[in-house]
């Protein structure tokens, strides 16, 4: 892994149809040409769902789809944002006073998150103005991290305009933190893979400290992404933040049960580390300490010896303060078992036994069952799509991303790919009104792509 900042590449825009089209649209919009372009990829999480914010390693890869922004710094202190997609209206604001409305997850707020994060990191009171035209080809609200890619892209745009430099790790950490301005209490997986990805390899991303290790995927298989066409914006609902809070409460109750200083514990991984136990042993502790029936706020307060008011004001996040039941046992069971599956997946990739694809597929299918039954972040369409993919040749299939909609990822033997794509298309997309002109955006094989980049236009003689 390179510790340096994202690469800068000189390219002939005329030889890159998408850059050329973006340049022409920029010129038509702003009456001038961009000075540079920035790209940041989306990602597919192969395994390790809803565990990054619990402190555990995940195993994503960057996809080839990305966010691309054409940029021109301007002398005024105004930030002008436009999007090639007419569904996303233009937005302008003062670069000196970036305000982000948590109640409205509008597209431009994700750009503002990344920009504000860099501004605050350097302690700047004002920013250079800029004209930006955004072009994304990651399906939105699909679980492929289009929003985080936009945050990362904006962070790198702002850094480049300022003429400053940061390492990829620093950029990833700033962007992970700044995405919380929109109200999503996520981990750091999406931002980390967007910056640290390298072509041809998936990555084991570990946290505290953030680091990435190459994981070589089996050559005899491909990973296929299928969009359920159910959109889920995790900033627009409380599902996601409730799960984050349930994991935090489970960590506190487990810590209290084991006589640890529960007040300082925030993540399930901290409990395991402090107890010095294996993940398998943590599953046994969870069985002993937590009951499967949902907990009320009053019962949680009784376990921790605090008042309901203390729970509401000191522990619960603003959009979880009115939740009446918390499923702590199920969430902890998912997290500890999923963390173990990630390590097992990496080990199988390294050892490469004859039945590698089958073994990896079984881990992915176990992961989906855990997401569906213990974490309850699936939906009927995702379950149906997983079943269809398994039926037509996938060795394993699972939801990917936050869930409640979005995409599945399946591991498919390479020689079965054409028939797999045809059969899944017919069974899921054609037999419903889901078949659309965006068909190739809904079902596609992908390979590990590269991370964030800055493009400068090569000067032609």
PyMOL commands that set and color helices and strands:
alter all, ss='L'
color gray80, all
select helices_A, chain A and resi 13-15+17-30+52-54+107-121+146-162+168-182+189-196+239-257+262-264+268-275+279-289+297-304+308-315+318-320+328-351+356-373+380-391+414-430+439-442
alter helices_A, ss='H'
color red, helices_A
select strands_A, chain A and resi 7-11+36-47+58-74+78-83+91-94+129-136+202-206+211-215+221-227+394-400+407-413+443-446+453-457
alter strands_A, ss='S'
color yellow, strands_A
deselect
rebuild
show_as cartoon
